[in-house]
Amino acid sequence: MGLFDSMLKGDESLFLDTMPLDVDFVPGIIKHREQEQQYIATCITPLLQKRSGKNLFITGSPGIGKTVAVKHVLDELKKETEEIKTLYVNCWKKETAHKIALELCDQLDFKFTHNKDTTDLLRDLARLLNKRAAVIVLDEADKIEGDELFYTLMEDVYKKSLIFITNEADWGARLDNRVRSRLMLDLLEFRKYSAEEVHQILEDRVKFAFAPGVVDEEALSFIAQKTFEAGDLRVGLFLLKEAGEVAEAKSSRKVMLEHAQKATEKLRDYSVKNVETLQPSERRMLALIDQHIGKTTKQIYDLYVKEEPMSYSSFQRRLKQLAKGKFITLQPANTGQPGNMVLVQRGNMKLNQF
């Protein structure tokens, strides 16, 4: 028997389309988020009446449909009218006012941005946005540095609805009082999906991603349970795709429980955000920590600012983000000195894990 005789042939894939298993895929119908989508639409509706919309702060755990729900509402708005511009920026990589303004200018097809400083760029952005109403979504808003962008969007842009998405429930409370009072944010908190809802959502993705009858119910139930335990739908999407690939590698005509169980072994290698997604300044910070394991936050800061000026509060905020991503750990330091000091250690993993 030849080496490939037992393999599935090129036209025998278990998959119809792997896109529905992608974390950025926006389904035509977002199940179990109808109320949240309606609320988002309500905040935007005044723009259809030539008035400024409401500003919205959306929070909730990772992987429970916040971004997908917002993108779906934006898609619906585009079908309704061309008079309102919809703009979306993920601030994980574009965290400064300058980078965000560049991205927004690019989405507005404005190319005259070369060598402009942040002030001029924000002035151009406000002028472009005031040509028509706009919905501006800033995802992972807790990464935004400084207040300059907020003041431009609040004071210089007239007809808009600003939507901020973050997993951090206290982000709004951490904003400067002047920023918070001007934004007047409505709050929308996404609840976690129930076990039954997780199963139904993954079942729908299976219908779009796999050939009919390919995924065994026992395998799907196993993946749905793992996903519910993780509290993150992205885990389920990863496991479905990985289980399908395991089944194909074994030339199975169905995705069985054993394939789903095998797929869970790959979770330790799965990451939504890895080191490569960090900002250059964050990677430099990690490199510095690697060279000075065990030093306090103040000691690391004193070394870091020799290369890149930054306030101590901003530095601490970035350290906490790196700790949240499990790139580093922060432990209380018993130094006998006044102040709230911690020892900075490199994390046990270089990738976020579920």
Helices and strands as residue ranges (DSSP letters): G 19-21, H 34-44, G 45-49, E 56-59, H 66-80, E 84-90, H 97-107, H 118-129, E 133-139, G 141-143, H 148-151, I 152-156, E 160-166, H 171-174, H 177-183, E 186-189, H 195-209, H 217-230, H 233-249, H 257-263, G 264-269, G 275-277, H 280-291, H 297-304, H 312-324, E 328-332, E 342-346
